[in-house]
Amino acid sequence: MAQVTVWFDGACPLCIREIALMRRLDRRGAISFIDVAKDDGEDASCPIDRADLLAKFHARENGQLLSGAAAFAAMWRAIPALRPFGLLARRPWALKALDALYRRFLRVRPRLQRWVTRMERGR
């Protein structure tokens, strides 16, 4: 049974690639992945609205709802190969640094999505 629930934007080409990698690494089935774009955000297990789910990465670990870098760290902790990175992110200084990087990523995400989409069409 899944220990971590992850909500992701299945309409985002970057997210699709990352979640595909995480699914391959999650050999124990410790993560339940919910595609918010496909699911239309009506998943009763998530207490926040669809727009928030699409705007920022969210996960639930041990009943606690996490977002941003903390959500990524929860996902990493559920995958043995990435667990050391997830544990490191429990240190306040590391989580603060990861969150700053994630906020920067969110600013360029739309441009990266367009670029990946163009690259995929050019194949």
N, C-alpha and C positions, 0 to 999 in steps of 0.2 A: 504494500500500500504506500502511496506517495506521502512523503514527509514534508514536502515543500510544494506550494502551488504557485505557478508563475502565469501572469497574464501578459500577453504580448500582442503587438499589432501585426497581424498576418497579412496586412496589405502593404507593409513596409518591406522593401527588398532587403534592407540591411538586417532587419529583425528576422526575416525568414531564414537568412543564411546563418545568423548566430544561433537561433533556436534549433536549426537542423544539426549544427555541430553539438549543441548541448544534448540533444536527444541521442545522438550517437555515443556520446561520452557517458550518458546516464544508463549504464547497463543494468543497474539494479532496479530501475523504475522508481526511483526515489522522488521524482518530480512529476507533478501533474501540470501539463502545459495547456493553457486555455487561450485559444485564438479569439481575441476580442472583436476583430473585424468580422470574423465568420459567425461568432456567437451572438453578435449584436449587443453585447454587454449586459445581457439579461441574466447572467450567471448569479444565482441567489447567494453563492458563497462569498461574493465580493461586496463589501459595504460601500464602495465608492462608485461614482457614475462613469459611464463609458468614455466621455471626453477626457476625464482625468486618466483613465487607463490607457488611452491612446497617446496622451501627451507625455507620459513618463512611465518608465518600467516599474512594475509592482510585483511583489511576491508576498506570500504568507509562509512564515516559518514558526512552528510551535504556537500557532494561534495568533501571532503578532503580524500585523500588516506592515510591510516595509516598502519604501520607494527609493528610486534612484540607485546610488552605489550600494546602499544597504541591501536592496533587493537582489542585485547582482551577487553580492557576497553570500547571501543566503543560498542562492542557486549553486554557487561554487562549493559551498560547504557540503552540499548533498551529493557531489560528484567526487569520488576518491582522488582522482588525479588533480583536481583543482582545489581540494579541501584546504591545503596550506595557505592558499591565497585568501580564501574565505575566512580562515581563522585570523590571518594577519589583519584583515579588514575590521576585526573586532576592536582593534586598538584605535582609540579616538583619533590620533594623528593620521593614521593610515586611512581611516574612513573619511576624514576631512579632506585629505588630498584626493582620494578617489572621487568624492562627491564634487569637488572643484573641477576635476577633469570631465566628469559626466555632464555637468552644467555647460561646459564649453562645447562638448559634443552635441548637446541638444540645440545649441545655436547654429551649428553647421549641418545638422541632420537633414534638413530639407534639401540643401544643395547636394549632399552625398546621396540622398535617395534619388534625386533626378539623374545624377551622374551614373549610378549603378543601373538605373532603368535604361538609360541610353546605351550603356555598355551591353546590357542583356539583349536589347533590340538589334544591336550591331553584330551579333554572333551569326 
